[in-house]
Amino acid sequence: MAVPETTSDQAPMAYWLTIGRMALRALARDWQAGELRVLAVALLIAVASVAAVGFFTDRIQQAMELKASELLGADLVVAAPNLLQPSLTEEARRQHLQTAETLNFRSVVIAGEMTQLAEVKAVGPGYPLRGALQVSDQPFAPPRIVADIPEPGQVWLDERLIQTLKLQVGDAVELGTRSFRIGQILAYEPDRAGDLFSIAPRLLMNLADIPSTGLIQPGSRVEYRLLLAGEPAALEMFKTTVKPLLKIGEKLQGVREARAELRLALERAERFLHLAALVSVILAGVGVAIAARRFAARHWDSVAIMRCVGATQPLIVRLFVLELVTLAAVAGVAGLVLGYVAQYGLSGVLGQLISRTELPAPSWFPIWPALATGFVTLLGFGLPPLLRLREVPPLRVLRRDLGPVDTRLLALYGPALLATAALLIWQAGELRLALIVCAGVAATTVVLSLAAWGLVKALNLLRGRVGVAWRFGLANIARRGPGSAVQVVALGLGLMALLMLTLVRTDLLTSWRSSLPADAPNHFLINIQPGEVEGIRQFLRERGLSSVELYPMVRGRLTGINGRPVEPNDYQDPRAKRLVEREFNLSQIERLQEDNRIVAGQWWAAGARGQGVASVEQGLAKDLGIALHDTLRFQIAGQSLEAEVTSLRSVEWDSFRVNFFVVFPPSALAAYPATWITSFHLPAGQKPLLAELVRHYPSVTVLDVEALMGKVREIMDRVIAAVEYVFLFTLAAGLVVLYAAIQATQDERRFESAVLRTLGAQRAMVRESLLAEFATLGLLAGVLAATAATVLGFVLSRHIFDFPYQFNPWIWLLGASAGVVGVGLAGLIGARSALRQPPWRALREL
């Protein structure tokens, strides 16, 4: 080998061209020898898995956003209490966005001698842009989907309004100065989800009829809404352009602000998908690290020869770095192609679950995290062993027992770990999730290392109590103590991922699905007057709904924190501004609700009465800067109420139960005007009960949220299916880790097997010793992996997804069995070359 030397008159370009040619020849030679194949496969799986996860989750997230848009009636909404600027519509048209207009206001509907306050919505052509209207011919009858809006001169009334006015389809009603014919009964509006608890019943009409009613006059309380739909890039451009131009009161609303239930479902969906991507990246890094360590160890001899013929330490590092960079580029491109093709296959399978829409095309953004993953994992975990090649002494040519020094091993891996952590944070898209996963993996690695070292040392106690084959197998583990501990850690991480794919993954997804059970409340009763509470409670109890609880609801505005006035301009966050502008629904409760959990402070004692204390939902507290023991001041019906915050609560908003941001002890709100609210589950066969309830209590508003719950459940089912498929790539990465860990000590086992057979050992005995070694390693790794997977699942469940985690005792049995059977058979299959090769050849090669 001609070793280039740098001199003062040598052109740098010629020098690097020479180094590049040497790196390419070395890459071709190592590839033919098979030394780079495990490393290449690990890298290929790493890039392909991250690319497939990125492309696939990108399409899924776009599809979920599109599906979720049905609950808003659009992809984006501009809302304002005054007439919207014409420039907004003009800008939407310039961005080639679909548009539709709506008006919302309250007005009195007249039918003969009867009157009723109603929420009136006037809609224009194209409404809704997402989702579909549902109507029926009779109150509480099965609805059907329609593609039209009310014709001019026609109105659609919801079930509550048509029951209250004792009307039928075809009858006439008066609205303002105009008479209209009832065309249909309104069963469902997509964008009603954003205003679920409006007090009055609903009337839908054509926007063209508004001028003839004379209802909209200067000073009228009207909400103007411009609905927008189109390509994500065009929507982003629209938002960027119009945000600086919005007037006071005009606000942009996306799908995440439509409902808290929907927002939480989308957030949990993203966390599941990001978790799948994180596990794939971590396992890919482990596989690359193990393969790179073996690759570097097999080059100790060649590096010693190069040192003897004059190669300098910088030259050796440059040569191998260029070889790895070339490998990373080739494998990275191949991984991108494989990931891109694979995600189309997965999308085709998942597409069978999607009835009305196809997944949108993926964007190009996932390419960069995938390529970055390839280079960071290869250079980060492959470079430290290669840097150690600088320390290989030339004397190794004569003394094969000399290797590189280990003094700076941890220092070499430090930058790699930092780069990997940064990559994981980027990949996760959420700092908290990435930090918890990184900390969990780091803690798992440390605990696995200590436990593995202790268990390996403890195996010495069994060596004298087992047969010859098992004695050799246990002796091999004990003799290579540090190497065996590394193998147990690697195998444990791989098995932990596989266990996460089975029991733990299933438990997490089941817990998420169970957060919205089949018997979740699907009907709300609101606007219950105080004098009707006992009657309604008795009505429901007589019909088998005895467990239904009713809660008082008082409207109040937050006006001060610790004596300081609270204004919308005090906050930068748009959500915080909206919270300060609006009135809260306050309530008084004695017992903590089932879907609430105290996260700070203490709940008031049983029997507590009166004012002075309050409990605040933790999300509201975070947005508005409210801390434990702060004093809050509310304005309620012209009066002030002050209370000290004695507890913060987490609330499962996606449970569809009645919940409140701020609650007080019993009797605290007794002096203020209130209406009552409740929720309950009503099977489909008992729908006529609602009509009977309305006849008995005509002022009560009945809200049927079954359609909204169906949308949220559909999003859950889609995400769960997506996670199932995404984890297949994590499974591939876990298998690569197992294979790399088994192959890491193949050279040593080949040599040991040759020695045993030279000394007279039969092939069967050598095979049994190898099986004993791998089965023992698998058992240790399986038990430790089960423990780590359980702890990690618990942490993820409680601190990331915020739902209870059910411990599964079968995970230890599955982990131990998978370790013994899986690792034992895989190791034995991988060691076939050591059994087939003649002993003299193995001894000569090694």
C-alpha positions in Angstrom: 0.0 0.0 0.0 1.4 3.3 -1.0 1.0 5.7 1.9 0.7 9.4 0.9 2.7 12.0 2.7 1.9 15.7 2.9 4.7 18.0 2.0 4.8 21.7 1.7 4.7 21.6 -2.1 2.0 19.0 -2.5 -1.4 20.2 -3.6 -4.1 19.6 -1.0 -6.5 18.5 -3.8 -4.1 15.8 -5.0 -3.6 14.6 -1.4 -7.4 14.3 -0.8 -7.9 12.6 -4.1 -5.3 10.0 -3.1 -7.0 9.5 0.3 -10.4 9.3 -1.4 -9.2 6.6 -3.8 -7.7 4.6 -0.9 -11.0 4.9 1.0 -12.9 3.7 -2.0 -10.6 0.7 -2.4 -10.8 0.0 1.3 -14.6 0.2 1.1 -14.8 -2.3 -1.8 -12.3 -4.7 -0.1 -14.2 -4.6 3.2 -17.5 -5.0 1.5 -16.3 -8.1 -0.3 -14.8 -9.5 2.9 -18.2 -9.1 4.6 -16.9 -6.8 7.4 -19.1 -3.9 6.4 -22.3 -5.7 5.7 -23.7 -5.8 9.2 -22.8 -2.1 9.6 -24.4 -1.3 6.2 -27.6 -3.3 7.1 -27.8 -1.5 10.5 -27.4 1.9 8.7 -29.8 1.0 6.0 -32.5 0.0 8.5 -31.8 3.1 10.5 -32.2 5.5 7.6 -35.1 3.5 6.1 -37.0 3.2 9.4 -36.6 6.9 10.1 -37.5 7.8 6.5 -40.5 5.5 6.5 -41.6 6.8 9.9 -41.1 10.4 8.7 -42.9 10.0 5.4 -45.7 7.8 6.8 -46.3 9.9 9.9 -46.2 13.0 7.8 -49.0 11.6 5.6 -50.9 10.4 8.6 -50.7 13.7 10.4 -51.9 15.5 7.3 -54.8 13.1 7.0 -55.6 13.5 10.7 -55.6 17.3 10.4 -57.8 16.9 7.3 -60.2 14.6 9.2 -60.1 16.8 12.3 -61.0 19.8 10.1 -64.4 18.3 9.8 -65.1 19.3 13.4 -64.3 22.9 12.4 -66.1 22.8 9.1 -62.8 24.1 7.5 -59.0 23.9 7.8 -58.9 27.5 9.1 -61.4 30.0 10.3 -61.2 33.8 10.7 -63.8 34.9 13.3 -64.7 38.5 14.4 -67.5 40.3 16.2 -67.6 42.8 13.3 -67.8 42.6 9.5 -64.6 41.0 8.3 -62.2 42.9 6.1 -62.8 42.2 2.3 -59.0 42.0 2.0 -59.1 38.7 3.9 -61.3 37.1 1.2 -59.2 38.6 -1.5 -56.0 37.2 0.0 -57.7 33.7 0.3 -58.5 33.8 -3.4 -55.0 34.8 -4.3 -53.8 31.7 -2.4 -56.4 29.6 -4.3 -58.2 28.7 -1.1 -61.8 27.6 -0.9 -64.0 30.0 1.1 -67.4 30.1 2.7 -69.0 32.6 5.0 -71.2 32.2 8.1 -73.0 34.5 10.5 -73.9 33.5 14.1 -76.3 35.5 16.3 -79.2 35.1 18.7 -82.8 35.9 17.8 -86.3 35.1 18.7 -88.2 32.6 16.6 -92.0 33.0 16.5 -94.5 30.2 15.7 -98.0 31.3 16.2 -98.3 32.5 19.8 -95.1 30.8 20.9 -91.6 32.4 21.0 -88.2 30.9 21.6 -84.7 32.4 21.7 -82.5 30.5 19.2 -78.9 30.5 18.0 -79.2 31.4 14.4 -76.5 30.5 11.9 -76.6 31.8 8.3 -74.4 30.0 5.9 -73.3 30.8 2.4 -72.5 28.6 -0.7 -69.9 26.0 -0.2 -70.6 25.5 3.5 -69.3 23.3 5.1 -65.8 23.1 3.5 -65.0 20.0 5.6 -67.4 17.4 6.9 -71.1 17.3 6.1 -74.4 18.4 7.4 -76.8 15.8 8.8 -80.6 16.1 8.8 -83.6 14.0 9.7 -87.3 14.1 9.1 -88.4 13.5 12.7 -86.9 14.5 16.0 -84.3 12.1 17.3 -84.7 9.9 14.2 -81.6 8.4 12.5 -79.9 11.3 10.6 -78.7 11.3 6.9 -75.9 13.2 5.2 -76.8 16.0 2.8 -74.6 18.0 0.5 -76.8 21.1 0.3 -77.6 24.1 2.6 -81.1 25.4 3.2 -82.6 27.0 0.1 -83.6 30.7 0.2 -86.9 31.0 2.1 -86.2 27.8 4.0 -84.8 27.1 7.5 -83.7 24.0 9.3 -84.4 23.7 13.0 -82.7 21.4 15.5 -84.6 18.9 17.6 -84.7 21.0 20.6 -86.2 24.0 18.8 -88.8 22.1 16.8 -89.9 20.3 20.0 -90.2 23.5 22.0 -92.3 25.2 19.3 -94.3 22.0 18.7 -93.8 22.2 15.0 -93.2 19.7 12.1 -91.3 19.8 8.9 -93.3 22.0 6.4 -94.6 24.4 9.1 -93.8 28.1 9.0 -91.9 30.2 11.5 -91.2 33.9 11.7 -87.7 35.3 12.0 -87.4 39.1 12.1 -89.6 40.5 9.5 -89.7 37.4 7.3 -91.6 34.1 7.3 -89.7 30.8 6.5 -90.7 27.2 5.9 -89.1 24.4 7.9 -87.3 22.2 5.4 -85.5 19.7 7.6 -84.6 18.9 11.2 -80.9 19.8 11.8 -79.1 16.8 13.4 -75.4 17.7 13.1 -73.2 20.6 12.0 -69.5 19.9 11.7 -68.4 23.2 13.2 -70.9 23.1 16.1 -68.0 21.3 17.9 -66.3 24.7 18.4 -69.4 26.0 20.3 -70.8 22.9 21.8 -72.4 24.4 24.9 -74.4 27.3 23.4 -77.4 27.9 25.5 -80.1 28.4 22.9 -81.4 25.8 20.4 -80.2 26.0 16.8 -81.6 27.4 13.5 -79.8 27.1 10.2 -80.7 29.4 7.3 -79.3 30.7 3.9 -77.0 33.7 4.1 -78.8 35.3 1.2 -82.0 35.7 3.4 -80.3 37.8 6.1 -81.0 41.2 4.6 -84.7 40.5 4.2 -85.1 39.7 8.0 -83.9 43.1 9.1 -82.1 41.4 12.1 -78.6 42.7 11.4 -78.4 46.3 12.5 -75.5 48.5 13.7 -74.6 47.4 17.2 -76.0 43.9 16.8 -74.1 41.1 18.5 -73.0 39.0 15.5 -70.1 36.6 15.0 -68.7 36.8 11.4 -66.8 33.8 10.3 -64.7 33.2 7.1 -64.1 29.5 6.5 -61.0 28.5 4.6 -59.8 25.2 3.1 -56.9 24.3 0.8 -53.4 23.0 0.6 -51.3 23.3 3.8 -48.7 25.5 2.2 -51.3 27.9 0.9 -52.9 28.0 4.4 -49.6 28.7 6.0 -48.9 31.5 3.5 -52.4 32.9 4.2 -51.8 32.9 8.0 -48.4 34.5 7.6 -49.8 37.2 5.3 -52.9 38.2 7.3 -51.7 37.9 10.9 -50.2 41.4 10.9 -53.3 42.8 9.2 -55.9 41.4 11.7 -57.9 44.1 13.5 -58.9 44.0 17.1 -61.4 41.1 17.7 -60.4 39.2 14.5 -58.7 35.9 15.3 -57.5 32.8 13.5 -58.8 29.5 14.7 -57.4 26.1 13.6 -58.6 22.6 14.2 -56.7 22.3 17.5 -58.8 25.1 19.0 -62.1 23.5 18.0 -62.5 21.4 21.0 -60.3 20.3 24.0 -61.2 16.7 23.3 -60.0 16.9 19.7 -56.9 18.8 20.7 -55.9 16.2 23.3 -56.6 13.4 20.8 -54.3 15.0 18.2 -51.6 15.7 20.8 -51.6 12.1 22.0 -51.5 10.9 18.4 -48.4 12.9 17.7 -46.8 11.6 20.9 -47.4 8.0 19.9 -46.0 8.5 16.5 -43.0 10.4 17.8 -42.4 7.7 20.3 -42.3 5.1 17.5 -39.7 7.2 15.7 -37.6 7.8 18.8 -37.4 4.1 19.6 -36.4 3.3 16.0 -33.6 5.9 16.1 -32.2 4.7 19.5 -32.2 1.1 18.4 -30.5 2.0 15.1 -27.8 3.8 17.0 -27.2 0.8 19.2 -27.0 -1.5 16.2 -24.5 0.8 14.4 -22.4 1.1 17.6 -22.1 -2.7 18.0 -21.3 -3.3 14.3 -18.8 -0.4 14.2 -17.0 -1.7 17.3 -16.6 -5.1 15.6 -15.5 -3.5 12.3 -12.8 -1.5 14.1 -11.6 -4.4 16.1 -11.1 -6.5 12.9 -8.9 -3.7 11.5 -6.4 -3.6 14.3 -4.0 -5.8 12.4 -4.2 -3.9 9.1 -3.8 -0.6 11.0 -0.7 -2.0 12.8 0.8 -2.9 9.4 0.0 0.6 8.0 1.7 2.1 11.1 4.8 0.0 10.3 5.0 1.4 6.7 4.8 5.0 7.8 1.1 5.9 8.1 0.5 8.7 10.5 -2.4 8.9 13.0 -4.2 11.7 11.1 -3.9 9.7 7.9 -5.5 6.6 9.5 -8.4 8.7 10.9 -9.0 10.4 7.6 -9.0 7.2 5.6 -11.5 5.4 7.8 -13.7 8.5 8.2 -13.9 8.9 4.4 -14.8 5.2 4.1 -17.6 5.6 6.6 -18.9 8.9 5.0 -19.0 7.1 1.6 -20.8 4.2 3.2 -23.2 6.6 4.9 -24.0 8.4 1.7 -24.7 5.2 -0.3 -26.6 3.5 2.5 -28.4 6.8 3.3 -29.7 7.2 -0.3 -30.7 3.5 -0.4 -32.4 3.9 2.9 -34.4 6.9 1.7 -35.6 5.0 -1.4 -36.5 2.0 0.7 -38.3 4.1 3.3 -40.2 6.0 0.6 -41.3 2.8 -1.1 -42.1 1.1 2.3 -44.4 4.0 3.4 -46.5 3.7 0.3 -47.0 0.0 1.0 -48.0 0.8 4.6 -50.3 3.6 3.4 -51.9 1.2 1.0 -52.7 -1.2 3.8 -53.9 1.6 6.1 -55.9 3.1 3.2 -58.4 0.2 3.5 -59.3 1.7 6.9 -60.0 5.1 5.4 -63.4 5.2 3.7 -63.8 8.6 2.1 -60.3 10.1 1.6 -56.9 9.0 0.6 -53.7 9.9 2.4 -52.2 13.1 1.0 -48.8 12.9 -0.6 -45.8 13.1 1.8 -43.7 16.3 1.9 -40.0 16.4 1.5 -39.2 17.5 5.0 -38.7 14.0 6.4 -35.7 13.5 4.1 -33.5 15.7 6.2 -34.0 14.0 9.6 -33.5 10.6 7.9 -30.2 11.7 6.3 -29.1 13.4 9.5 -29.9 10.2 11.4 -27.7 8.2 9.1 -24.7 10.4 9.4 -25.1 11.1 13.1 -25.5 7.4 14.1 -22.7 6.2 11.8 -20.2 8.9 12.6 -21.3 9.4 16.2 -21.2 5.7 17.1 -18.8 4.6 14.5 -16.2 7.3 14.9 -15.2 6.6 18.5 -14.0 3.0 17.7 -12.2 4.3 14.6 -10.5 7.1 16.6 -9.2 4.4 18.9 -7.4 2.9 15.8 -4.9 5.7 16.1 -3.7 4.1 19.3 -3.0 0.7 17.8 0.7 0.1 18.3 2.9 -1.0 15.4 4.2 -3.7 17.8 0.8 -5.5 17.3 2.3 -7.0 14.1 4.5 -9.2 16.4 2.3 -9.3 19.5 -1.4 -10.0 18.7 -2.4 -9.4 22.2 -1.8 -5.7 22.0 -4.7 -3.4 21.2 -5.6 0.3 21.4 -5.7 2.0 24.8 -9.1 2.5 26.4 -8.2 5.6 28.5 -10.3 8.0 26.5 -13.2 5.8 25.6 -15.9 7.7 27.5 -14.5 11.0 26.2 -14.8 9.7 22.6 -18.4 8.7 23.1 -19.4 12.0 24.8 -19.9 14.1 21.6 -21.7 11.1 20.0 -24.2 11.0 22.8 -24.8 14.7 22.7 -25.3 14.7 18.9 -27.7 11.8 19.3 -29.7 13.5 22.0 -30.0 16.6 19.8 -31.1 14.5 16.9 -33.7 12.8 19.1 -35.1 16.1 20.3 -35.3 17.3 16.7 -37.0 14.0 15.7 -39.5 14.1 18.6 -40.6 17.6 17.9 -41.3 17.9 21.7 -38.6 18.5 24.2 -40.3 16.9 27.1 -41.0 13.6 25.3 -37.4 13.5 23.9 -35.8 14.2 27.3 -37.9 11.6 29.1 -37.1 8.9 26.4 -33.4 9.9 26.4 -33.3 9.8 30.2 -35.1 6.6 30.3 -32.8 4.9 27.8 -29.7 6.3 29.6 -31.0 5.1 33.0 -32.0 1.8 31.4 -28.5 1.4 29.9 -26.8 2.1 33.3 -29.1 -0.2 35.2 -28.7 -2.9 32.6 -24.9 -2.5 32.7 -24.7 -2.8 36.5 -27.2 -5.7 36.6 -25.6 -7.5 33.7 -22.1 -7.2 35.3 -23.5 -8.5 38.6 -25.3 -11.4 37.0 -22.3 -12.3 34.8 -20.2 -12.5 37.9 -22.8 -14.5 39.8 -22.7 -17.2 37.0 -19.3 -18.3 38.5 -21.3 -19.9 41.3 -23.2 -22.2 38.9 -20.2 -23.4 36.9 -19.5 -26.3 39.2 -23.1 -27.5 39.4 -23.9 -28.0 35.7 -22.8 -30.4 33.0 -19.8 -30.1 30.8 -21.5 -28.2 28.0 -23.2 -25.7 30.3 -19.9 -25.4 32.2 -18.1 -24.3 29.0 -21.0 -21.9 28.1 -21.0 -20.2 31.5 -17.2 -20.1 31.5 -17.2 -18.2 28.2 -19.6 -15.7 29.6 -17.6 -15.2 32.8 -14.3 -15.1 31.1 -15.4 -12.3 28.8 -17.0 -10.3 31.7 -17.0 -6.8 30.2 -17.8 -8.1 26.7 -20.6 -10.3 28.0 -22.0 -7.4 30.0 -22.0 -5.3 26.8 -23.8 -8.1 25.0 -26.5 -8.4 27.7 -27.0 -4.6 27.5 -27.3 -4.7 23.7 -29.6 -7.7 23.8 -31.6 -6.2 26.6 -32.2 -3.0 24.6 -33.3 -5.0 21.6 -35.6 -7.2 23.6 -36.9 -4.2 25.5 -37.9 -2.7 22.1 -39.6 -5.9 21.1 -41.5 -6.0 24.4 -42.5 -2.4 23.9 -43.9 -3.5 20.6 -46.1 -6.2 22.1 -47.4 -6.0 25.6 -46.4 -2.5 26.6 -47.5 -1.0 23.3 -50.8 -2.8 23.6 -51.3 -1.6 27.1 -50.6 2.0 26.2 -52.9 2.0 23.2 -55.6 0.1 25.2 -55.4 2.7 27.9 -55.8 5.5 25.4 -58.8 3.8 23.8 -60.3 3.2 27.2 -60.1 6.9 28.0 -63.2 7.2 25.7 -65.1 4.0 26.6 -68.2 2.8 24.8 -70.4 4.0 27.6 -68.9 7.5 27.7 -71.5 10.3 28.1 -73.1 11.1 24.7 -75.8 13.5 25.8 -75.7 16.8 27.8 -78.5 18.6 29.5 -77.8 22.3 30.0 -79.8 25.4 30.9 -81.5 23.4 33.8 -83.1 25.9 36.1 -82.6 25.5 39.9 -86.3 24.6 40.4 -86.0 21.8 37.8 -83.0 20.0 39.3 -84.8 17.6 41.6 -87.5 16.9 39.0 -84.9 16.0 36.3 -82.9 13.9 38.8 -86.0 12.0 39.6 -87.0 11.7 35.9 -83.6 10.2 35.1 -83.6 7.9 38.1 -86.9 6.4 37.2 -85.5 5.5 33.8 -82.4 3.7 35.0 -80.0 6.7 35.0 -79.6 6.9 38.8 -75.8 7.6 38.7 -76.2 10.9 36.8 -74.8 13.9 38.7 -76.0 17.4 38.2 -73.6 20.4 38.6 -74.4 24.1 39.1 -72.8 26.4 36.5 -72.1 30.0 37.1 -70.6 32.4 34.6 -67.7 34.5 35.9 -64.8 36.5 34.4 -61.3 36.4 35.9 -60.4 40.0 36.8 -57.4 39.8 39.1 -54.6 37.6 40.4 -53.1 38.5 43.8 -54.7 41.9 43.6 -53.3 42.7 40.2 -55.9 43.4 37.5 -55.8 40.9 34.6 -56.0 42.2 31.0 -55.6 40.3 27.7 -52.6 42.5 26.8 -50.7 41.1 29.7 -50.2 37.9 27.8 -48.4 37.0 24.6 -49.9 33.6 24.1 -53.2 33.8 22.0 -54.9 31.1 24.0 -54.1 33.0 27.2 -55.6 36.2 25.7 -58.8 34.3 24.8 -59.1 32.8 28.3 -58.9 36.3 29.9 -61.4 37.7 27.4 -64.0 35.1 28.0 -66.2 34.1 30.9 -65.5 30.9 32.7 -68.0 28.2 33.7 -67.5 28.0 37.5 -69.0 25.3 39.7 -69.1 24.1 43.3 -68.2 20.4 44.0 -67.8 18.5 47.2 -66.0 15.3 45.9 -63.2 15.2 43.4 -64.5 13.9 40.1 -63.3 10.5 38.7 -61.5 12.0 35.7 -59.7 14.7 37.8 -56.4 14.2 39.7 -54.7 16.5 42.2 -51.2 17.4 41.0 -50.4 20.1 43.6 -51.9 21.2 46.9 -54.8 19.5 48.6 -58.5 19.0 48.0 -60.8 20.5 50.6 -62.0 18.3 53.4 -65.3 16.5 53.2 -68.2 18.7 54.5 -66.3 21.9 53.7 -68.6 24.8 52.9 -68.4 28.5 51.9 -66.1 30.7 49.9 -62.4 31.5 50.2 -60.8 28.5 48.4 -60.7 27.2 44.8 -59.2 24.4 42.7 -57.8 25.3 39.2 -57.1 23.1 36.2 -53.3 22.9 35.7 -53.4 23.8 32.0 -55.3 27.0 32.8 -52.9 27.8 35.6 -49.9 27.3 33.3 -51.4 29.5 30.6 -52.3 32.4 32.9 -49.4 32.1 35.3 -51.5 31.0 38.3 -49.6 29.3 41.1 -50.6 27.5 44.3 -51.8 29.9 47.1 -52.5 32.7 44.6 -55.6 34.8 45.2 -58.0 35.0 42.3 -60.8 37.6 41.8 -63.8 36.8 39.7 -66.6 39.2 38.5 -69.9 37.4 38.7 -73.2 39.1 37.9 -71.8 42.5 39.0 -70.3 41.1 42.2 -66.7 40.2 43.1 -65.6 36.9 44.5 -62.1 36.2 45.8 -60.6 32.8 46.6 -57.2 31.3 47.3 -55.9 28.5 45.0 -55.5 25.5 47.3 -55.0 22.8 44.6 -54.2 22.3 40.9 -56.0 19.5 39.0 -55.3 17.6 35.9 -58.5 17.0 33.9 -59.3 14.3 31.3 -61.1 16.7 28.9 -61.5 13.9 26.3 -63.7 11.9 28.7 -66.8 13.8 27.6 -67.9 14.3 31.2 -68.9 17.6 32.7 -65.7 19.4 33.8 -64.7 22.9 34.8 -61.6 25.1 34.8 -62.3 26.4 38.3 -64.3 24.8 41.1 -65.3 25.9 44.6 -66.5 24.0 47.7 -70.3 23.5 48.2 -72.3 26.7 49.0 -69.5 29.0 47.7 -71.6 30.0 44.7 -75.1 29.7 46.3 -75.6 33.5 46.2 -75.1 33.8 42.5 -77.5 33.1 39.6 -76.8 29.6 38.1 -78.1 27.1 35.7 -77.3 23.4 36.0 -75.7 20.9 33.7 -75.2 17.1 33.5 -74.1 14.4 31.1 -75.0 10.8 30.7 -74.8 7.8 28.3 -78.0 6.9 26.5 -78.2 3.8 24.3 -79.5 4.3 20.8 -82.7 2.4 21.6 -83.7 4.9 24.3 -83.6 8.0 22.1 -87.4 8.6 22.5 -86.6 9.3 26.2 -85.2 12.7 25.1 -88.4 13.8 23.4 -90.3 12.9 26.6 -87.8 14.9 28.7 -88.2 17.9 26.5 -92.0 17.8 26.8 -91.7 17.7 30.6 -89.0 20.4 30.8 -89.2 22.6 27.7 -86.6 25.1 28.9 -83.8 22.4 29.1 -81.4 22.2 26.2 -80.5 18.6 25.1 -77.1 18.2 23.3 -76.4 15.0 21.4 -72.6 14.7 21.1 -72.6 11.1 19.7 -71.5 12.4 16.3 -68.6 14.4 17.8 -67.5 11.3 19.9 -67.6 9.2 16.7 -65.2 11.6 15.1 -62.8 11.5 18.0 -63.0 7.7 18.2 -62.3 7.5 14.4 -59.2 9.6 14.9 -58.1 7.3 17.8 -58.6 4.2 15.7 -56.6 5.6 12.8 -53.7 6.6 14.9 -53.6 3.2 16.6 -53.5 1.5 13.2 -50.8 3.9 12.1 -48.7 3.2 15.3 -49.1 -0.6 14.8 -47.5 -0.3 11.3 -44.9 2.3 12.3 -43.6 0.0 15.0 -42.8 -2.6 12.4 -39.8 -0.5 11.5 -38.9 -0.4 15.1 -39.1 -4.2 15.1 -36.7 -4.4 12.2 -34.3 -2.1 14.1 -34.6 -4.3 17.2 -33.8 -7.4 15.2 -30.7 -5.7 13.7 -29.5 -4.9 17.3 -30.0 -8.6 18.2 -28.1 -9.8 15.1 -25.3 -7.3 15.6 -24.9 -8.2 19.3 -24.7 -11.9 18.4 -22.2 -11.3 15.6 -20.1 -9.0 17.8 -18.2 -11.9 19.3 -18.3 -14.4 16.4 -14.5 -14.3 15.9 -13.8 -15.1 19.5 -16.3 -18.0 19.5 -14.9 -19.4 16.3 -11.5 -19.4 17.8 -12.7 -21.0 21.1 -14.7 -23.6 19.2 -11.6 -24.5 17.2 -9.6 -24.9 20.4 -12.2 -27.2 21.9 -12.5 -29.3 18.8 -8.7 -29.5 18.5 -8.6 -30.8 22.1 -11.1 -33.5 21.2 -14.5 -32.0 21.9 -17.3 -33.4 19.7 -19.3 -31.0 17.6 -22.4 -31.8 19.5 -20.7 -30.7 22.8 -19.5 -27.5 21.2 -23.0 -26.8 19.9 -24.5 -27.4 23.3 -22.0 -25.1 25.0 -22.8 -22.3 22.4 -26.5 -22.9 23.0 -26.0 -22.7 26.8 -24.0 -19.5 26.4 -26.6 -17.8 24.2 -29.6 -19.0 26.2 -28.1 -17.7 29.4 -27.3 -14.4 27.8 -30.8 -14.3 26.5 -32.4 -15.1 29.8 -30.4 -12.4 31.6 -31.2 -9.9 28.9 -34.9 -10.9 28.7 -35.6 -10.5 32.4 -33.8 -7.1 32.5 -35.5 -6.0 29.3 -39.0 -6.9 30.8 -38.2 -4.8 33.9 -37.0 -1.9 31.8 -40.0 -2.0 29.5 -42.4 -2.0 32.4 -40.7 1.0 34.0 -40.5 2.9 30.8 -44.1 2.1 29.9 -45.2 3.4 33.4 -43.2 6.6 32.9 -44.6 7.2 29.4 -48.2 6.5 30.6 -48.1 8.8 33.6 -45.9 11.7 32.4 -46.4 11.8 28.6 -49.9 10.4 27.8 -51.5 11.2 31.1 -53.5 8.0 31.7 -53.3 5.2 34.2 -51.0 2.3 33.3 -51.9 -1.3 34.1 -48.9 -3.5 35.0 -48.8 -6.7 33.0 -47.1 -9.7 34.8 -46.9 -11.7 31.6 -44.2 -9.4 30.3 -41.5 -11.1 32.4 -42.5 -14.5 31.2 -42.5 -13.3 27.6 -39.2 -11.5 28.1 -37.5 -14.5 29.6 -38.9 -16.9 27.0 -38.0 -14.6 24.1 -34.5 -14.3 25.5 -33.9 -18.0 26.0 -35.5 -19.2 22.8 -35.0 -16.3 20.5 -31.4 -15.4 21.4 -30.4 -19.0 21.9 -31.6 -20.1 18.5 -30.4 -17.0 16.7 -27.0 -17.3 18.3 -26.7 -20.9 17.4 -27.7 -20.2 13.8 -25.2 -17.4 13.6 -22.5 -19.6 15.0 -22.9 -22.3 12.3 -19.7 -21.2 10.6 -17.8 -21.9 13.7 -19.1 -25.5 13.8 -18.7 -26.1 10.0 -15.2 -24.7 9.6 -12.3 -27.1 10.2 -10.3 -26.2 13.4 -7.0 -25.8 11.6 -8.4 -23.1 9.3 -9.9 -21.2 12.2 -6.7 -21.3 14.2 -4.6 -20.2 11.1 -6.9 -17.3 10.4 -7.0 -16.1 13.9 
